[in-house]
Amino acid sequence: MTDATFEIRMQVMWNRLISVVEEQAMTLLRTAFSTSVREAGDLSAGVFDPAGRMLAQAVTGTPGHVNTMAEAVLHFIAEIGRDNMFPGDTYVTNDPWKGTGHLHDITMVSPSFKGDVLVGFFACTAHVVDVGGRGFGADGKTVYEEGIQIPIMKFAERGRVNADLIRILRANVREANQVVGDFYSLAACNDVGHQRLIQMMDEIGLTTLDALGEFIFSRTHAATLDRIAALPKGTWANELLTDGYDSPVKLACEVSIAEGSVNVDFTGTDGMSKHGINVPIIYTKAYACYALKCVVAPDIPNNWASLEAFTISSPTNILNAERPAPVSVRHVIGHLVPDLVLGALARALPGQVLAEGAAALWNIHMSVRPVAGAQGRRAEILMFNSGGMGARPGSDGLSSTAFPSGVMTMPIEATEQTGPVVVWRKELRPDSGGDGQYRGGLGQVIEIEPLPGHEFDFSAMFDRIDHPAKGRDGGMSGAAGKAALDDGTALKPKGWQHVPEGRRLVLHLPGGGGFGDPALRDPAERAKDLAKGYVTETAK
């Protein structure tokens, strides 16, 4: 076989492997019970070699799930042990420090055997609607209050599901059918990946993935090192203030670029919080690496070899929280890590890095119930909502777009079908994008009311209310967020709160920062903004 033929053959097999994990992810999307998975794509799926190194990931998935999953598989291998792995097995955990950072995310790993030979692993993650405890919110004081903890264990052995685990789950969660259904969806997702992999290996004539793995890793590693070699060398720092729970929280980092590696150190960040906004380091690393890849190597496939060049260090603090810290809404602070890291990179690469954006998802978990004496439905409803992205060098920021998480918006119809609420308004928020040569992305306005005879408590998980997204290189800040009832009653950015019958929850999501001097904005673009209602004359 010539070198050229070998390269072509390996590239075709690499593409085929990616199609395998894409089908794996689509199985989860099509069979999931929770709207957060089915509608928003809050999941990940990937294939790993026998050593637990990620070969490929599905395009569908969030960095917080994908990059934590890349490390989680190693924990599964260490705890289950190779001698205790059999065909038909599936393993599970929601350990925040060995999975994806909080209890609501379920990680499942399945060994893939070809005959009696272990050829790899499939892994997937998804956010489930409930894990018991206090529910999805920042009010817990320890992880023990936040829901049921599942250590790394077997969900199924040799194809036989652990019935005791299912019974324990049903006794500890509010939406048992949804949660248990999602567990089976996750297991099915891995099973489909395994079946397609074995079909591929039989068709091509492979007995192992060793040669393909070496091809993937060697090409990816070399390409990543080439990109790092082109960067300036040195250390650059940045700080960012977040709303925190009841007082601001400072995040700090130093990005050090050396030959063959980039390290992010979070020394100087504020200490752990007594509320559930703490972030396990596995989640911090996931989003720090994502920020680095967005700038350094956005077009290089995300796998073990491309992630290996990026390292993280931190003392114990809110971005490196130790067990048993409460971590339920770790995503709020975690989603701000890319803006923090990108701010440091902007000093190393002036004029090349986008402005700050809304960053953290404005998730709402609603616990809806009939008012006293009324007949009606109870429901647990989760909505994912996004503010505006920061403006980019050369183009405006994207409006109401989930960066860095990448999740999709949930259709209003799906939310209203889940429980007794009406979404009266969900529209772009004028004047919310920061002015600049390139305008920041717009946030949105959302208005939600319980149906007659109902009320709901909701868990606020909001940020950028007191500390809006900053512009870059002369661009203006985006508009701050705001949460209130329709009668003007101001609400807290985080924590469980109440919406009574007849009242509406009104959310004004934050906008992204602008990029560049506003005086340099093209007059034609300003006219388009005005014509489309993105800005108003009074604001300009």
Backbone torsions as a table, in degrees:
resi	resn	phi	psi	omega
1	MET	NA	126.3	179.2
2	THR	-71.2	162.4	178.4
3	ASP	-59.1	-41.5	-178.9
4	ALA	-64.9	-41.8	179.0
5	THR	-64.4	-41.3	178.2
6	PHE	-60.5	-46.3	180.0
7	GLU	-59.3	-46.1	-178.5
8	ILE	-64.4	-44.3	-179.0
9	ARG	-61.5	-44.5	-179.3
10	MET	-66.9	-39.7	179.3
11	GLN	-64.5	-39.6	177.2
12	VAL	-62.3	-42.8	179.5
13	MET	-67.2	-36.0	176.3
14	TRP	-61.6	-46.6	178.0
15	ASN	-62.5	-38.2	178.7
16	ARG	-64.1	-39.4	179.1
17	LEU	-63.7	-39.0	177.6
18	ILE	-64.0	-38.5	177.8
19	SER	-64.8	-31.1	177.0
20	VAL	-63.5	-47.3	-178.5
21	VAL	-73.0	-26.8	174.5
22	GLU	-65.4	-42.0	177.0
23	GLU	-67.2	-36.2	175.0
24	GLN	-56.3	-49.0	-179.0
25	ALA	-66.2	-39.0	-179.3
26	MET	-64.6	-32.2	176.2
27	THR	-60.6	-42.6	178.7
28	LEU	-66.6	-43.6	179.3
29	LEU	-60.0	-38.9	-173.6
30	ARG	-82.7	-20.0	-175.8
31	THR	-111.8	-8.3	-176.0
32	ALA	-64.8	148.8	177.9
33	PHE	-90.8	-35.9	-175.0
34	SER	-79.9	137.3	178.3
35	THR	-64.6	-28.1	179.3
36	SER	-61.8	-29.5	177.5
37	VAL	-90.8	-53.4	-172.6
38	ARG	-64.6	-41.3	-175.4
39	GLU	-98.7	-36.0	-173.5
40	ALA	-100.0	-14.7	179.6
41	GLY	70.4	34.5	-179.8
42	ASP	-83.0	79.6	-170.9
43	LEU	-159.9	176.9	168.3
44	SER	-152.4	158.8	176.1
45	ALA	-151.2	142.8	-178.5
46	GLY	-162.8	164.6	178.1
47	VAL	-119.4	142.8	-172.7
48	PHE	-130.5	154.6	175.8
49	ASP	-81.0	174.5	-176.6
50	PRO	-61.5	-19.1	177.6
51	ALA	-86.9	-2.1	179.1
52	GLY	87.6	19.1	178.9
53	ARG	-94.6	129.3	-175.0
54	MET	-69.0	121.1	177.9
55	LEU	-86.2	-42.6	-177.5
56	ALA	-158.8	152.1	177.1
57	GLN	-124.2	156.5	173.3
58	ALA	-74.2	148.1	177.9
59	VAL	-62.5	-40.8	175.9
60	THR	-67.6	125.2	179.3
61	GLY	147.9	154.1	-179.7
62	THR	-95.4	150.2	176.2
63	PRO	-57.2	-34.7	179.7
64	GLY	-64.8	-28.6	176.7
65	HIS	-88.5	-46.6	-175.5
66	VAL	-62.7	-52.0	-173.2
67	ASN	-74.6	-26.9	172.4
68	THR	-74.9	-37.9	176.3
69	MET	-58.1	-35.1	-179.6
70	ALA	-60.7	-29.8	176.7
71	GLU	-92.7	-31.4	-174.4
72	ALA	-61.0	-36.6	-177.6
73	VAL	-57.6	-35.6	178.0
74	LEU	-63.7	-36.0	177.0
75	HIS	-66.5	-40.4	178.8
76	PHE	-62.0	-45.8	-178.9
77	ILE	-61.1	-41.9	-178.0
78	ALA	-66.8	-38.9	-174.0
79	GLU	-85.8	-38.0	179.0
80	ILE	-75.3	-43.2	-179.7
81	GLY	86.7	133.9	-177.1
82	ARG	-58.7	-35.0	-177.2
83	ASP	-71.3	-12.8	-178.3
84	ASN	-108.5	17.5	179.2
85	MET	-107.2	134.3	-176.3
86	PHE	-137.2	156.8	173.6
87	PRO	-56.2	136.5	-178.5
88	GLY	90.9	-2.0	178.4
89	ASP	-75.6	152.1	167.4
90	THR	-144.4	134.3	-177.2
91	TYR	-114.8	154.2	-172.6
92	VAL	-143.9	150.9	168.1
93	THR	-160.9	159.7	164.4
94	ASN	-130.1	22.6	177.9
95	ASP	-58.2	117.7	-176.4
96	PRO	-61.0	-28.5	-176.4
97	TRP	-90.9	-11.7	178.2
98	LYS	-121.4	-1.7	178.4
99	GLY	-117.5	-112.0	-173.0
100	THR	-118.3	13.0	171.4
101	GLY	106.8	-17.4	172.3
102	HIS	-153.6	168.9	-170.4
103	LEU	-72.6	-20.8	-176.3
104	HIS	-74.1	-13.4	179.4
105	ASP	-98.1	126.6	178.8
106	ILE	-101.8	128.3	175.8
107	THR	-111.2	129.1	175.9
108	MET	-122.8	138.2	179.7
109	VAL	-128.2	134.1	179.8
110	SER	-129.3	129.1	174.7
111	PRO	-71.6	146.6	178.9
112	SER	-114.7	112.9	-178.9
113	PHE	-105.4	137.7	168.4
114	LYS	-109.8	102.1	-168.3
115	GLY	69.3	-124.2	178.0
116	ASP	-100.4	5.7	-175.5
117	VAL	-100.4	126.4	175.3
118	LEU	-75.5	116.2	-177.2
119	VAL	-105.4	-12.3	179.8
120	GLY	169.9	-168.5	177.8
121	PHE	-136.8	149.5	167.4
122	PHE	-113.7	141.9	179.5
123	ALA	-137.0	152.2	176.8
124	CYS	-153.8	157.8	177.0
125	THR	-138.6	156.3	175.4
126	ALA	-160.4	152.0	176.8
127	HIS	-89.8	124.8	178.0
128	VAL	-99.6	156.6	-169.9
129	VAL	-68.5	-26.5	-176.9
130	ASP	-155.9	143.9	173.4
131	VAL	-129.5	22.0	179.7
132	GLY	79.9	-156.1	179.0
133	GLY	59.5	-142.6	-179.1
134	ARG	-76.3	-8.7	-174.7
135	GLY	86.8	-178.2	-173.7
136	PHE	-77.7	92.6	-178.1
137	GLY	-167.5	172.0	-172.5
138	ALA	-96.5	10.7	-169.8
139	ASP	-86.9	-11.3	-179.7
140	GLY	-68.8	152.7	178.8
141	LYS	-102.0	-19.2	173.2
142	THR	-144.3	164.3	179.2
143	VAL	-63.7	-23.1	-178.7
144	TYR	-65.9	-25.9	179.0
145	GLU	-82.1	-15.7	-166.3
146	GLU	-87.0	-7.1	177.6
147	GLY	144.9	-176.8	-178.9
148	ILE	-72.0	136.1	177.7
149	GLN	-105.1	128.3	179.5
150	ILE	-112.1	106.6	176.5
151	PRO	-66.4	165.4	176.1
152	ILE	-58.0	120.5	-176.4
153	MET	-157.2	177.8	-179.7
154	LYS	-87.6	124.0	169.2
155	PHE	-79.6	-35.7	176.6
156	ALA	-146.5	143.5	174.9
157	GLU	-122.9	124.5	-178.1
158	ARG	51.8	36.8	177.1
159	GLY	87.9	-3.2	-178.1
160	ARG	-101.7	117.9	-176.4
161	VAL	-70.9	142.4	178.4
162	ASN	-73.5	95.8	-176.0
163	ALA	-64.5	-32.1	178.9
164	ASP	-64.6	-40.5	177.6
165	LEU	-62.2	-41.7	179.4
166	ILE	-62.1	-42.0	179.1
167	ARG	-64.5	-40.4	178.4
168	ILE	-64.3	-42.6	177.6
169	LEU	-59.2	-48.5	-177.6
170	ARG	-61.1	-30.7	-178.3
171	ALA	-82.0	-7.4	-172.5
172	ASN	-120.5	-4.2	-177.4
173	VAL	-122.6	155.4	-176.7
174	ARG	-80.5	-32.3	-178.2
175	GLU	-114.7	71.8	-170.5
176	ALA	-60.5	-44.0	-177.0
177	ASN	-64.2	-41.3	178.7
178	GLN	-64.0	-47.1	-175.1
179	VAL	-66.9	-49.5	179.6
180	VAL	-63.6	-38.5	176.5
181	GLY	-59.2	-40.6	178.8
182	ASP	-68.2	-33.1	175.6
183	PHE	-60.2	-45.7	179.2
184	TYR	-66.5	-34.4	177.4
185	SER	-64.1	-41.9	177.8
186	LEU	-62.0	-44.3	179.5
187	ALA	-63.7	-41.4	179.1
188	ALA	-64.3	-36.6	177.9
189	CYS	-57.0	-49.1	178.5
190	ASN	-65.5	-36.6	-178.5
191	ASP	-64.5	-41.4	177.5
192	VAL	-63.8	-41.8	176.5
193	GLY	-58.0	-44.7	179.1
194	HIS	-60.9	-47.0	-178.8
195	GLN	-59.8	-44.9	-178.0
196	ARG	-68.9	-34.4	178.4
197	LEU	-64.7	-46.2	-179.1
198	ILE	-64.1	-38.9	176.0
199	GLN	-60.5	-43.5	179.1
200	MET	-62.0	-46.0	-178.0
201	MET	-65.2	-40.0	177.7
202	ASP	-63.7	-42.5	-177.5
203	GLU	-65.8	-41.0	-176.3
204	ILE	-86.5	-22.0	-179.5
205	GLY	91.2	32.2	179.0
206	LEU	-94.4	139.8	172.8
207	THR	-102.6	-23.2	175.4
208	THR	-141.8	171.7	175.4
209	LEU	-102.4	13.6	-173.2
210	ASP	-60.0	-50.4	-177.2
211	ALA	-65.8	-41.1	178.4
212	LEU	-65.3	-41.6	178.4
213	GLY	-61.9	-42.1	178.3
214	GLU	-63.0	-39.7	178.0
215	PHE	-63.2	-47.4	-179.1
216	ILE	-61.8	-49.6	-175.2
217	PHE	-68.6	-41.1	-177.4
218	SER	-65.5	-43.1	179.9
219	ARG	-67.9	-43.1	-178.2
220	THR	-65.8	-44.0	-179.1
221	HIS	-61.6	-45.6	-179.3
222	ALA	-63.6	-42.0	-179.7
223	ALA	-64.8	-40.5	179.3
224	THR	-65.1	-42.5	178.9
225	LEU	-63.8	-35.2	177.5
226	ASP	-62.8	-41.1	179.9
227	ARG	-67.3	-41.2	180.0
228	ILE	-66.0	-36.3	-179.8
229	ALA	-61.7	-27.9	-178.5
230	ALA	-82.5	-6.8	-178.1
231	LEU	-84.8	153.1	171.6
232	PRO	-65.8	148.7	-178.1
233	LYS	-101.7	139.4	-179.3
234	GLY	150.1	-166.9	-178.1
235	THR	-129.5	133.1	-179.8
236	TRP	-131.3	141.0	-174.0
237	ALA	-115.3	159.8	175.0
238	ASN	-156.3	152.2	174.0
239	GLU	-130.6	153.5	-178.7
240	LEU	-147.9	133.2	176.7
241	LEU	-97.9	133.4	175.5
242	THR	-114.3	165.6	-179.0
243	ASP	-66.0	-30.2	-174.1
244	GLY	67.0	-158.6	178.7
245	TYR	-93.2	-61.8	177.6
246	ASP	-125.6	4.0	174.9
247	SER	-156.7	154.3	-176.2
248	PRO	-61.8	151.4	177.4
249	VAL	-122.3	129.2	178.2
250	LYS	-92.6	129.6	171.9
251	LEU	-108.8	137.6	-179.0
252	ALA	-138.9	147.9	177.3
253	CYS	-152.4	158.7	168.4
254	GLU	-126.7	127.2	176.8
255	VAL	-103.3	119.9	-178.7
256	SER	-113.2	120.3	-179.7
257	ILE	-106.2	120.4	179.4
258	ALA	-125.6	-178.1	176.5
259	GLU	-67.6	116.4	173.9
260	GLY	82.4	3.6	-179.6
261	SER	-159.0	156.9	172.8
262	VAL	-133.0	126.2	179.4
263	ASN	-116.1	140.8	173.2
264	VAL	-116.1	123.1	179.8
265	ASP	-113.1	132.7	-175.0
266	PHE	-105.9	23.4	173.3
267	THR	-60.3	138.7	-178.0
268	GLY	100.1	-11.4	175.5
269	THR	-72.0	146.2	179.9
270	ASP	-60.2	157.0	-177.5
271	GLY	-69.7	177.2	-178.7
272	MET	-60.2	148.1	177.9
273	SER	-92.2	155.0	173.9
274	LYS	-81.7	-3.9	178.8
275	HIS	-109.0	169.5	-171.6
276	GLY	-80.1	43.4	176.7
277	ILE	-109.8	9.3	179.3
278	ASN	-71.5	156.0	-175.4
279	VAL	-126.2	118.0	170.8
280	PRO	-62.4	148.5	-173.7
281	ILE	-62.0	-27.3	-179.4
282	ILE	-63.4	-33.5	179.2
283	TYR	-80.4	-39.5	175.5
284	THR	-58.4	-45.4	179.8
285	LYS	-62.6	-39.7	-178.9
286	ALA	-57.0	-46.2	-176.6
287	TYR	-82.7	-26.7	173.8
288	ALA	-66.6	-44.1	178.1
289	CYS	-63.9	-36.9	178.0
290	TYR	-62.2	-44.3	178.4
291	ALA	-60.7	-43.5	179.4
292	LEU	-62.4	-44.1	-179.2
293	LYS	-65.6	-34.5	179.7
294	CYS	-59.7	-34.0	-177.9
295	VAL	-95.7	-45.0	-171.1
296	VAL	-82.1	-43.8	-171.6
297	ALA	-147.5	59.6	-174.0
298	PRO	-66.8	-25.1	-175.9
299	ASP	-99.4	2.2	178.7
300	ILE	-90.1	132.7	-177.4
301	PRO	-53.4	143.6	-179.1
302	ASN	-88.8	110.0	178.0
303	ASN	-152.8	-173.1	-176.3
304	TRP	-56.3	-41.4	-174.7
305	ALA	-70.8	-35.9	179.8
306	SER	-75.3	-29.6	179.0
307	LEU	-80.9	-22.6	-174.5
308	GLU	-61.8	-29.3	-176.6
309	ALA	-75.7	-12.1	-177.5
310	PHE	-105.8	125.7	-178.0
311	THR	-124.1	158.0	-176.1
312	ILE	-129.8	141.9	173.3
313	SER	-140.2	147.5	-179.0
314	SER	-169.6	140.0	166.6
315	PRO	-72.7	175.9	175.8
316	THR	-66.3	123.8	178.1
317	ASN	-163.6	-166.7	-175.3
318	ILE	-67.7	-20.8	176.6
319	LEU	-96.1	-2.0	174.5
320	ASN	-141.3	63.4	-174.6
321	ALA	-76.3	138.7	179.5
322	GLU	-97.2	148.7	174.4
323	ARG	-58.0	137.5	9.9
324	PRO	-105.1	43.2	-178.9
325	ALA	-56.7	145.5	174.7
326	PRO	-71.9	133.8	-171.2
327	VAL	-137.2	14.6	-169.3
328	SER	-54.0	-45.3	-179.2
329	VAL	-108.5	45.0	-179.5
330	ARG	-58.4	-20.3	-177.5
331	HIS	-66.9	-28.4	-176.1
332	VAL	-62.3	-50.5	176.8
333	ILE	-74.2	-39.5	-178.4
334	GLY	-60.9	-36.8	179.9
335	HIS	-71.1	-14.1	176.3
336	LEU	-87.6	-10.7	179.3
337	VAL	-59.4	-43.6	177.6
338	PRO	-59.0	-42.4	176.6
339	ASP	-60.2	-38.4	178.3
340	LEU	-62.9	-48.8	-178.0
341	VAL	-69.1	-41.8	179.9
342	LEU	-63.1	-32.3	176.7
343	GLY	-62.7	-36.9	175.9
344	ALA	-70.7	-42.1	179.3
345	LEU	-64.2	-31.0	179.2
346	ALA	-62.8	-28.2	176.8
347	ARG	-75.1	-31.1	176.9
348	ALA	-79.4	-31.0	-175.8
349	LEU	-128.2	68.7	-175.2
350	PRO	-58.9	138.6	178.5
351	GLY	79.3	5.5	-174.1
352	GLN	-120.4	0.0	-173.1
353	VAL	-122.1	135.2	-177.8
354	LEU	-63.5	160.5	178.1
355	ALA	-74.0	169.2	175.5
356	GLU	-64.4	151.6	177.6
357	GLY	-126.7	-173.7	177.2
358	ALA	-58.7	-35.7	174.2
359	ALA	67.4	-84.5	-174.5
360	ALA	-65.5	132.5	172.2
361	LEU	-57.8	143.3	171.8
362	TRP	-95.3	71.3	178.9
363	ASN	-71.0	146.4	173.2
364	ILE	-130.6	122.6	170.7
365	HIS	-105.1	117.3	-178.6
366	MET	-108.3	130.3	174.5
367	SER	-108.1	100.3	-171.3
368	VAL	-98.4	141.1	-179.5
369	ARG	-151.2	159.0	173.7
370	PRO	-68.1	147.6	173.8
371	VAL	-70.2	163.1	-177.0
372	ALA	-54.5	128.1	176.7
373	GLY	85.8	-3.1	-178.2
374	ALA	-103.9	156.2	174.4
375	GLN	-94.2	145.0	179.0
376	GLY	170.8	-169.3	-176.4
377	ARG	-102.2	148.8	165.2
378	ARG	-103.4	145.4	179.6
379	ALA	-159.9	149.5	170.0
380	GLU	-107.9	119.1	-174.1
381	ILE	-121.8	131.6	177.6
382	LEU	-119.3	126.1	176.0
383	MET	-117.3	137.6	171.9
384	PHE	-106.4	128.0	-179.2
385	ASN	-135.2	150.6	-172.8
386	SER	-129.4	141.6	170.4
387	GLY	-86.8	-160.6	-175.9
388	GLY	-91.6	149.2	174.1
389	MET	-80.4	157.2	173.1
390	GLY	-69.1	151.9	176.5
391	ALA	-64.6	150.3	-177.9
392	ARG	-107.8	156.6	174.5
393	PRO	-60.9	108.7	178.9
394	GLY	101.7	-7.1	179.3
395	SER	-159.5	156.4	179.1
396	ASP	-66.6	158.9	175.2
397	GLY	-72.1	153.8	177.5
398	LEU	-78.9	137.6	-177.5
399	SER	-85.8	141.0	174.8
400	SER	44.7	52.2	-176.3
401	THR	-123.9	133.7	-173.9
402	ALA	-80.6	84.0	169.7
403	PHE	-113.4	127.5	16.4
404	PRO	-97.5	-1.3	-170.4
405	SER	-71.5	-33.4	178.2
406	GLY	77.9	7.0	179.2
407	VAL	-72.9	156.4	177.9
408	MET	-85.9	159.0	175.8
409	THR	-74.2	152.6	178.5
410	MET	-92.7	127.5	177.6
411	PRO	-59.2	142.4	177.5
412	ILE	-56.1	-40.3	-177.3
413	GLU	-60.3	-37.7	179.7
414	ALA	-68.4	-39.2	178.9
415	THR	-65.0	-46.3	-178.2
416	GLU	-67.8	-28.4	177.5
417	GLN	-70.9	-28.5	-175.9
418	THR	-72.2	-32.2	-177.0
419	GLY	-161.7	173.6	-172.8
420	PRO	-79.5	69.6	174.9
421	VAL	-135.1	159.0	173.8
422	VAL	-121.7	130.5	174.1
423	VAL	-97.2	103.1	-174.1
424	TRP	-78.0	-28.5	-175.3
425	ARG	-149.3	136.9	173.6
426	LYS	-154.0	93.6	-170.6
427	GLU	-144.6	160.3	178.0
428	LEU	-62.6	145.9	-176.9
429	ARG	-99.0	108.2	-178.8
430	PRO	-59.4	149.1	174.1
431	ASP	65.5	16.2	-178.1
432	SER	-92.0	-19.3	178.6
433	GLY	-81.3	133.9	-179.7
434	GLY	-63.8	137.8	-179.3
435	ASP	-71.1	155.1	179.1
436	GLY	171.5	179.3	172.1
437	GLN	-56.5	-34.0	171.9
438	TYR	-126.2	127.3	-172.0
439	ARG	-78.9	144.7	174.0
440	GLY	-68.9	155.7	178.5
441	GLY	-68.4	150.4	-178.8
442	LEU	-81.5	147.7	167.7
443	GLY	-81.8	-161.2	178.7
444	GLN	-143.2	164.1	176.2
445	VAL	-112.8	128.9	-178.4
446	ILE	-127.9	134.9	-177.9
447	GLU	-130.7	120.7	-173.1
448	ILE	-127.5	137.1	179.6
449	GLU	-134.4	139.0	172.5
450	PRO	-69.0	148.2	176.4
451	LEU	-62.8	156.3	177.5
452	PRO	-50.8	136.6	-178.2
453	GLY	86.0	5.3	-178.2
454	HIS	-128.9	161.4	172.9
455	GLU	-143.8	165.9	175.0
456	PHE	-148.0	149.8	165.8
457	ASP	-96.8	146.1	177.7
458	PHE	-136.1	149.1	177.4
459	SER	-96.9	113.2	177.0
460	ALA	-80.5	133.6	179.2
461	MET	-135.6	56.2	-169.1
462	PHE	-109.7	153.8	173.0
463	ASP	-144.0	-179.1	-177.0
464	ARG	65.1	26.7	173.3
465	ILE	-88.4	-43.7	177.6
466	ASP	-100.0	-14.5	-176.9
467	HIS	-135.0	82.4	-176.9
468	PRO	-66.1	165.5	-178.8
469	ALA	-67.3	130.2	-179.7
470	LYS	-83.0	148.8	174.3
471	GLY	-77.9	172.3	-179.8
472	ARG	-125.2	141.3	174.8
473	ASP	53.0	46.7	177.6
474	GLY	96.4	-7.7	177.8
475	GLY	-71.3	155.6	-178.4
476	MET	-87.6	159.6	178.2
477	SER	-68.9	152.7	172.1
478	GLY	-75.5	166.9	178.9
479	ALA	-69.7	143.1	177.0
480	ALA	-71.8	156.5	176.3
481	GLY	-81.4	168.3	179.8
482	LYS	-154.6	138.7	177.2
483	ALA	-127.5	129.9	-177.1
484	ALA	-159.7	167.4	167.2
485	LEU	-85.8	164.9	-177.0
486	ASP	-69.3	-10.6	175.3
487	ASP	-91.9	6.6	177.6
488	GLY	95.2	-5.2	179.0
489	THR	-62.7	119.2	-179.7
490	ALA	-73.0	144.0	-179.9
491	LEU	-118.0	157.6	179.7
492	LYS	-74.5	152.7	178.8
493	PRO	-72.3	-20.5	-179.0
494	LYS	-142.7	150.4	177.3
495	GLY	109.2	162.7	179.8
496	TRP	-75.7	133.8	-179.5
497	GLN	-142.2	172.6	-168.8
498	HIS	-119.2	138.7	171.2
499	VAL	-120.5	110.0	-176.5
500	PRO	-76.9	167.0	175.1
501	GLU	-56.4	136.8	177.8
502	GLY	87.4	-7.5	178.1
503	ARG	-107.5	157.5	178.4
504	ARG	-119.5	142.7	172.1
505	LEU	-87.9	125.6	-178.5
506	VAL	-119.7	120.4	-178.4
507	LEU	-115.1	128.5	172.1
508	HIS	-108.8	105.0	-175.1
509	LEU	-79.6	146.1	-175.1
510	PRO	-69.9	155.9	176.7
511	GLY	-100.9	169.3	179.3
512	GLY	-87.3	157.0	178.0
513	GLY	-73.3	154.7	178.0
514	GLY	-85.4	164.8	179.7
515	PHE	-124.1	125.8	175.8
516	GLY	85.1	165.7	-177.4
517	ASP	-61.2	123.5	178.9
518	PRO	-56.7	-28.3	-179.0
519	ALA	-65.5	-17.4	-178.2
520	LEU	-93.1	1.1	-178.9
521	ARG	-68.0	137.8	179.9
522	ASP	-62.1	124.4	178.8
523	PRO	-55.4	-32.9	178.7
524	ALA	-65.1	-35.8	177.9
525	GLU	-70.0	-36.5	175.7
526	ARG	-62.9	-40.7	179.7
527	ALA	-64.7	-39.6	177.4
528	LYS	-63.3	-42.9	179.5
529	ASP	-58.4	-42.5	-179.5
530	LEU	-68.1	-43.2	-179.2
531	ALA	-64.1	-35.9	-178.6
532	LYS	-84.6	-7.0	-179.7
533	GLY	83.1	10.8	178.2
534	TYR	-69.9	-31.2	174.1
535	VAL	-130.2	159.8	177.7
536	THR	-114.7	156.6	-179.5
537	GLU	-61.1	-38.2	-178.4
538	THR	-64.6	-31.5	-179.8
539	ALA	-74.4	-23.1	-177.6
540	LYS	-105.9	NA	NA
